[in-house]
């Protein structure tokens, strides 16, 4: 039926299924005589086994979604993967999505592919309207495609940084709709930035007949992000939304899903990809979804949401204990932020050193954001880089409840962060420098914990 099975398959069943697909590829025929330049020959048996002897990759030279006659098994794998992923996108909340395909590139390059596809439709366009999010790959995706990003600064509402839709519309009028390739919005992001106002942006795009591409990097795991996409497509215009495989489906980095509400446009994006492509990302995500089943994936989404509530409550307790504040960002369903006003006031370098201390104590993924840092990306200078605005009121620390997180991860993180903050306070009173504090030996005690 081309859908994700309700209950997951066991490993031996999945391996049998993959072997059946593999023997449909010509390189695995017993009497095959190959005289072409690409015959699926592999020197290492280990490499062949790693890929289940599915060597031909996916697609043909003119279309990544096309069927390759001498690779029937790999082509079937590709078709099934796209169909199963489409089913999962629907169960995650975007019920009216009509088409998608897995592409062996991460999110940034996949966004570039979408922009290059739009170039043929809008040959006069040179600008992309982009509500600011301080993440390099999504900015570079526009520059790499040969377009000029028009950065729309966010507006501060309470603690949250939100889309300035009035500024977006004003910029469209100033530049002229025909000169704008698309609006490039974002769902999943680091607090205190929250998902863009997709409904309002989608209506603006529909009114001015401007394409709308959504960076949904790790939004599949969030029912709120997926609801925003569904609503945006219902009331206005969304041409495509792009999501990472590793962040949403717990597979290695290297793939993304490009999805949309117009089958012809999604097919056009797949035809823009030059040449054939690696089947590894498709193989990884198919194995994973067959293993989990629809019920297993829904259970992971449920656990992630529960862990978000737990992380929020534990981080709030910690913040209160250290006279800090868990920033109020109710519109961000994945990421949280805790103020670091005390560190910021004592020493400008202390915020950065806290991040270093956490990393050396095996806490990965937590981001500390100092005030006033600058970063130049492709000749564009961002003030207050990483905070999504020129001058956020305070320094802060980010932590995210992403799919696959466990209660133990939250508990160990909060415990080690607490020790680091206590050490800063204790040693600072003794007059020690920031570097002396960060190099203190509290890490050994924490790793024993």
C-alpha positions as CSV (number, residue, x, y, z in Angstrom):
1,X,0.0,0.0,0.0
2,X,3.0,2.3,0.2
3,X,2.3,3.3,3.8
4,X,4.3,3.0,6.9
5,X,3.2,-0.3,8.7
6,X,1.3,0.3,11.9
7,X,3.7,-2.0,13.9
8,X,7.4,-2.2,13.2
9,X,9.0,-5.2,11.5
10,X,11.8,-7.2,13.2
11,X,15.3,-7.0,11.8
12,X,15.4,-10.3,10.1
13,X,12.2,-9.5,8.1
14,X,13.7,-6.1,7.1
15,X,16.9,-7.8,6.0
16,X,15.0,-10.4,4.0
17,X,13.0,-7.6,2.3
18,X,16.2,-5.7,1.4
19,X,17.9,-8.8,0.0
20,X,14.8,-9.4,-2.2
21,X,15.1,-5.8,-3.5
22,X,18.8,-6.2,-4.1
23,X,18.5,-9.3,-6.3
24,X,16.4,-7.2,-8.7
25,X,19.4,-5.0,-9.6
26,X,21.4,-6.1,-12.6
27,X,24.8,-6.0,-10.7
28,X,23.5,-8.9,-8.6
29,X,22.3,-11.1,-11.6
30,X,24.3,-14.3,-11.7
31,X,24.8,-14.2,-15.5
32,X,25.1,-10.4,-15.8
33,X,27.5,-9.1,-18.5
34,X,28.2,-5.4,-17.9
35,X,30.0,-3.4,-20.5
36,X,29.0,0.2,-19.4
37,X,30.9,2.7,-17.3
38,X,28.5,2.3,-14.3
39,X,27.7,-1.3,-13.6
40,X,27.5,-1.4,-9.9
41,X,30.9,-2.9,-9.4
42,X,32.2,-2.7,-5.8
43,X,35.8,-3.8,-4.8
44,X,35.1,-4.3,-1.1
45,X,32.8,-6.9,0.2
46,X,32.4,-4.9,3.4
47,X,31.1,-1.9,1.4
48,X,28.8,-4.1,-0.6
49,X,27.3,-5.6,2.6
50,X,27.0,-2.1,4.2
51,X,24.7,-1.1,1.4
52,X,22.9,-4.5,1.2
53,X,24.4,-4.8,-2.4
54,X,22.1,-1.9,-3.5
55,X,24.8,-0.2,-5.4
56,X,23.2,1.6,-8.4
57,X,21.8,4.5,-6.4
58,X,18.5,6.2,-7.3
59,X,17.2,8.1,-10.3
60,X,18.5,8.7,-13.7
61,X,20.6,11.5,-15.1
62,X,17.6,13.7,-15.8
63,X,15.4,13.0,-12.7
64,X,16.3,11.8,-9.2
65,X,12.8,10.2,-8.9
66,X,12.9,8.3,-12.3
67,X,13.1,4.5,-12.5
68,X,16.4,3.0,-13.6
69,X,15.7,-0.1,-15.7
70,X,18.9,-2.0,-14.7
71,X,18.3,-1.1,-11.0
72,X,14.7,-2.3,-10.5
73,X,15.3,-3.0,-6.8
74,X,16.9,0.3,-6.0
75,X,14.2,2.1,-7.9
76,X,11.5,0.3,-6.0
77,X,13.4,1.1,-2.8
78,X,13.3,4.8,-3.8
79,X,9.6,4.8,-4.6
80,X,8.6,3.0,-1.4
81,X,10.7,5.3,0.7
82,X,9.1,8.4,-0.7
83,X,5.7,6.9,-0.3
84,X,6.3,5.8,3.3
85,X,7.8,9.2,4.2
86,X,4.8,11.0,2.7
87,X,2.6,8.8,4.9
88,X,4.6,9.8,8.0
89,X,4.4,13.5,7.1
90,X,0.6,13.2,7.0
91,X,0.4,11.4,10.4
92,X,2.7,14.1,11.8
93,X,0.2,16.8,11.0
94,X,0.4,17.9,7.3
95,X,-2.6,15.9,6.0
96,X,-2.9,17.6,2.6
97,X,0.7,17.2,1.5
98,X,0.6,15.6,-2.0
99,X,4.1,14.7,-2.9
100,X,7.6,14.4,-1.4
101,X,11.0,12.8,-2.2
102,X,14.1,12.0,-0.2
103,X,17.2,13.8,-1.5
104,X,20.8,12.8,-0.5
105,X,21.7,16.3,0.7
106,X,21.2,18.0,4.0
107,X,18.7,20.8,4.5
108,X,20.8,23.7,3.3
109,X,21.6,22.3,-0.1
110,X,18.0,21.0,-0.4
111,X,16.7,24.5,0.0
112,X,19.2,25.6,-2.7
113,X,17.7,23.1,-5.0
114,X,14.2,24.6,-4.4
115,X,15.5,28.1,-5.1
116,X,17.2,27.0,-8.3
117,X,14.0,25.4,-9.5
118,X,12.1,28.6,-8.9
119,X,14.7,30.5,-11.0
120,X,13.2,29.1,-14.2
121,X,9.8,30.3,-13.2
122,X,10.9,33.8,-12.2
123,X,13.8,34.8,-14.4
124,X,13.7,38.4,-13.4
125,X,13.9,37.7,-9.7
126,X,17.1,38.4,-7.7
127,X,15.9,38.7,-4.1
128,X,14.7,36.3,-1.4
129,X,12.8,37.8,1.5
130,X,14.1,36.1,4.7
131,X,12.9,36.7,8.2
132,X,16.2,36.5,10.1
133,X,17.3,33.3,11.8
134,X,20.9,33.1,12.9
135,X,21.9,29.8,11.3
136,X,24.5,29.8,8.6
137,X,23.4,27.1,6.3
138,X,19.9,28.5,5.5
139,X,21.6,31.9,4.7
140,X,24.2,30.3,2.5
141,X,21.5,28.2,0.7
142,X,20.2,31.5,-0.8
143,X,23.6,32.9,-1.7
144,X,24.8,29.6,-3.2
145,X,21.8,29.6,-5.4
146,X,22.9,33.1,-6.7
147,X,20.2,35.2,-5.0
148,X,20.4,38.2,-2.6
149,X,18.9,37.6,0.8
150,X,16.8,40.5,2.1
151,X,17.0,40.2,5.8
152,X,13.9,41.1,7.8
153,X,14.7,41.8,11.4
154,X,12.4,40.1,14.0
155,X,10.3,42.1,16.5
156,X,10.5,41.5,20.3
157,X,7.2,40.6,21.9
158,X,7.8,39.9,25.6
159,X,10.7,37.5,25.5
160,X,9.9,36.1,22.1
161,X,11.3,37.2,18.7
162,X,8.6,37.1,16.1
163,X,8.1,37.7,12.4
164,X,7.6,41.3,11.4
165,X,5.0,40.7,8.7
166,X,4.5,44.4,8.1
167,X,8.1,44.8,7.2
168,X,7.9,41.8,4.9
169,X,5.0,43.3,3.0
170,X,6.6,46.7,2.9
171,X,9.8,45.2,1.4
172,X,7.8,43.4,-1.2
173,X,6.2,46.7,-2.3
174,X,9.5,48.5,-2.3
175,X,11.4,45.9,-4.4
176,X,8.5,44.9,-6.6
177,X,6.9,41.4,-6.5
178,X,8.3,40.4,-9.9
179,X,11.9,40.9,-8.5
180,X,11.4,38.6,-5.6
181,X,12.1,34.9,-6.0
182,X,10.3,33.8,-2.9
183,X,9.7,34.3,0.8
184,X,12.0,31.9,2.8
185,X,10.4,31.3,6.2
186,X,11.4,29.0,9.2
187,X,9.5,26.8,11.6
188,X,11.9,25.0,13.9
189,X,14.4,27.4,15.6
190,X,16.3,28.2,18.8
191,X,14.5,30.1,21.5
192,X,13.8,32.9,22.1
193,X,13.1,33.1,18.4
194,X,9.9,31.3,17.6
195,X,8.4,29.8,14.4
196,X,7.5,32.4,11.8
197,X,3.9,33.5,11.4
198,X,3.3,31.1,8.5
199,X,-0.3,31.8,8.1
200,X,0.2,35.5,7.6
201,X,3.3,35.0,5.4
202,X,1.3,32.5,3.3
203,X,-1.5,35.0,2.8
204,X,1.0,37.7,1.8
205,X,2.6,35.3,-0.7
206,X,-0.8,34.4,-2.2
207,X,-1.8,38.0,-2.5
208,X,1.4,39.1,-4.3
209,X,1.8,35.8,-6.3
210,X,5.2,35.1,-4.7
211,X,6.4,31.6,-4.0
212,X,6.9,30.5,-0.4
213,X,9.6,28.0,0.7
214,X,9.6,26.8,4.3
215,X,12.7,25.7,6.2
216,X,11.2,23.0,8.4
217,X,14.6,21.6,9.4
218,X,13.5,19.7,12.6
219,X,9.8,20.6,12.6
220,X,8.4,17.1,11.7
221,X,8.8,16.1,15.3
222,X,6.6,19.0,16.5
223,X,2.8,18.9,16.0
224,X,2.8,22.7,16.3
225,X,5.3,23.3,13.5
226,X,3.4,20.8,11.3
227,X,0.1,22.5,12.1
228,X,1.6,25.8,11.0
229,X,2.5,24.4,7.7
230,X,-0.9,22.8,7.2
231,X,-2.6,26.1,8.1
232,X,-0.3,28.1,5.9
233,X,-1.2,25.9,2.9
234,X,-4.9,26.1,3.7
235,X,-5.2,29.9,3.9
236,X,-2.4,31.0,1.5
237,X,0.6,29.7,-0.4
238,X,3.4,27.3,0.5
239,X,5.2,25.8,-2.5
240,X,7.6,23.5,-0.6
241,X,8.8,22.7,2.9
242,X,12.1,21.0,3.6
243,X,13.1,18.9,6.5
244,X,16.2,17.0,7.6
245,X,16.3,13.2,7.9
246,X,18.7,13.0,10.8
247,X,16.9,15.5,13.0
248,X,13.5,14.0,12.5
249,X,14.0,10.3,11.8
250,X,17.1,9.4,13.9
251,X,19.3,8.4,11.0
252,X,22.9,9.6,10.0
253,X,23.4,13.1,8.6
254,X,23.2,13.4,4.8
255,X,19.6,13.5,3.7
256,X,16.5,15.6,3.6
257,X,12.9,15.5,2.5
258,X,11.5,18.0,0.0
259,X,7.7,18.1,0.2
260,X,4.9,20.2,-1.1
261,X,1.2,20.6,-2.0
262,X,1.6,20.7,-5.8
263,X,2.7,17.5,-7.3
264,X,4.0,19.2,-10.5
265,X,6.2,21.6,-8.6
266,X,7.7,18.8,-6.4
267,X,8.4,16.8,-9.5
268,X,10.0,19.8,-11.1
269,X,12.3,20.1,-8.1
270,X,13.3,16.4,-8.4
271,X,14.1,17.0,-12.1
272,X,16.3,19.9,-11.3
273,X,18.7,17.6,-9.3
274,X,21.6,16.8,-11.8
275,X,22.4,13.2,-12.2
276,X,21.8,10.1,-10.1
277,X,22.1,10.1,-6.4
278,X,23.1,7.9,-3.5
279,X,20.5,5.6,-2.1
280,X,22.0,5.6,1.4
281,X,19.7,8.2,2.9
282,X,16.6,6.5,1.4
283,X,17.8,3.1,2.6
284,X,18.5,4.4,6.2
285,X,15.1,6.1,6.6
286,X,13.2,3.2,5.1
287,X,14.9,0.7,7.4
288,X,14.2,3.0,10.4
289,X,10.5,3.6,9.6
290,X,9.9,-0.1,8.9
291,X,11.6,-0.9,12.2
292,X,9.5,1.7,14.2
293,X,6.2,1.4,12.4
294,X,3.7,4.2,12.5
295,X,2.9,3.4,16.2
296,X,6.6,3.4,17.1
297,X,7.2,6.8,15.5
298,X,4.1,8.3,17.1
299,X,5.3,7.0,20.5
300,X,8.6,8.8,19.9
301,X,6.7,12.1,19.1
302,X,4.7,11.6,22.3
303,X,7.8,11.0,24.4
304,X,9.5,14.1,23.0
305,X,6.6,16.3,23.9
306,X,6.5,14.9,27.4
307,X,10.3,15.5,27.8
308,X,9.8,19.1,26.6
309,X,7.5,19.7,29.6
310,X,9.9,18.0,31.9
311,X,12.9,19.9,30.6
312,X,10.9,23.1,30.9
313,X,10.0,22.5,34.5
314,X,13.5,21.4,35.6
315,X,15.2,24.3,33.8
316,X,12.8,26.7,35.5
317,X,13.6,25.3,38.9
318,X,17.3,25.7,38.2
319,X,16.9,29.2,36.9
320,X,15.0,30.2,40.1
321,X,17.7,28.7,42.2
322,X,20.4,30.8,40.5
323,X,18.3,34.0,40.3
324,X,17.9,33.6,36.6
325,X,14.8,33.3,34.5
326,X,13.4,30.7,32.1
327,X,12.5,32.9,29.2
328,X,8.8,32.9,28.3
329,X,8.6,31.5,24.8
330,X,5.3,29.6,24.5
331,X,5.3,29.6,20.7
332,X,8.5,27.6,20.5
333,X,7.6,23.9,21.0
334,X,11.2,22.4,20.9
335,X,13.7,24.9,22.2
336,X,14.0,26.6,25.6
337,X,16.2,29.5,26.8
338,X,17.4,30.5,30.3
339,X,18.8,33.9,31.0
340,X,22.4,34.4,32.0
341,X,22.2,37.9,33.4
342,X,24.4,37.3,36.4
343,X,27.3,35.8,34.4
344,X,26.9,38.6,31.8
345,X,27.0,41.3,34.4
346,X,30.1,39.9,36.1
347,X,32.3,39.2,33.1
348,X,31.7,39.4,29.3
349,X,33.8,36.2,28.7
350,X,32.0,34.2,31.4
351,X,29.0,33.3,29.1
352,X,31.3,31.8,26.5
353,X,33.3,30.0,29.1
354,X,30.2,28.4,30.5
355,X,29.5,26.8,27.1
356,X,33.1,25.5,27.0
357,X,32.7,24.1,30.5
358,X,29.6,22.3,29.6
359,X,31.1,20.8,26.4
360,X,34.2,19.6,28.3
361,X,31.9,18.0,30.8
362,X,30.2,16.0,28.0
363,X,27.1,18.2,27.7
364,X,26.5,18.5,23.9
365,X,23.9,20.6,22.1
366,X,23.5,23.3,24.7
367,X,24.2,26.7,23.2
368,X,25.3,29.8,25.2
369,X,24.6,33.1,23.5
370,X,26.5,36.2,24.6
371,X,25.4,39.7,23.8
372,X,26.9,41.8,21.1
373,X,28.8,39.2,19.1
374,X,29.2,39.8,15.4
375,X,29.6,37.3,12.6
376,X,30.1,37.9,8.9
377,X,28.5,35.3,6.6
378,X,29.1,35.7,2.8
379,X,29.9,39.4,3.2
380,X,26.8,40.1,5.3
381,X,27.5,41.1,8.9
382,X,25.1,40.0,11.6
383,X,25.1,42.0,14.8
384,X,24.2,40.0,17.9
385,X,24.8,36.8,15.9
386,X,23.1,33.6,17.3
387,X,20.5,35.7,19.1
388,X,18.4,36.4,15.9
389,X,18.4,40.1,16.6
390,X,20.9,43.0,16.8
391,X,20.6,43.5,20.6
392,X,18.7,40.9,22.7
393,X,18.1,42.2,26.3
394,X,20.2,39.4,27.9
395,X,22.7,36.6,27.4
396,X,21.1,33.2,27.6
397,X,21.6,29.4,27.3
398,X,19.6,27.2,24.9
399,X,18.5,23.6,25.4
400,X,16.2,21.6,23.2
401,X,13.9,18.7,23.7
402,X,14.4,16.9,20.3
403,X,13.1,13.5,19.2
404,X,14.9,10.6,21.0
405,X,15.8,12.6,24.1
406,X,15.5,10.6,27.4
407,X,14.7,11.6,31.0
408,X,18.3,10.7,31.9
409,X,19.6,13.3,29.4
410,X,17.6,16.0,31.1
411,X,18.6,15.0,34.6
412,X,22.3,14.8,33.8
413,X,22.2,18.1,31.9
414,X,20.5,20.0,34.7
415,X,22.8,18.5,37.3
416,X,26.0,19.5,35.4
417,X,24.7,22.9,34.5
418,X,23.9,23.5,38.2
419,X,27.4,22.5,39.3
420,X,29.0,24.8,36.6
421,X,26.9,27.8,37.7
422,X,27.7,27.1,41.4
423,X,31.4,26.9,40.6
424,X,31.3,30.2,38.8
425,X,29.7,31.9,41.8
426,X,32.0,30.3,44.4
427,X,35.3,30.8,42.5
428,X,34.4,34.3,41.3
429,X,34.0,35.4,45.0
430,X,37.6,34.3,45.5
431,X,38.7,36.6,42.7
432,X,39.6,33.9,40.2
433,X,39.6,34.7,36.5
434,X,37.1,33.2,34.1
435,X,39.8,30.9,32.5
436,X,40.9,29.6,35.9
437,X,37.3,28.8,36.8
438,X,36.6,27.0,33.5
439,X,39.7,24.9,33.9
440,X,38.8,23.8,37.4
441,X,38.6,20.1,38.1
442,X,34.9,19.8,38.7
443,X,34.5,17.9,35.5
444,X,35.9,14.7,37.0
445,X,33.3,14.8,39.8
446,X,30.5,15.3,37.3
447,X,31.5,12.5,34.9
448,X,31.4,10.1,37.9
449,X,27.8,11.2,38.4
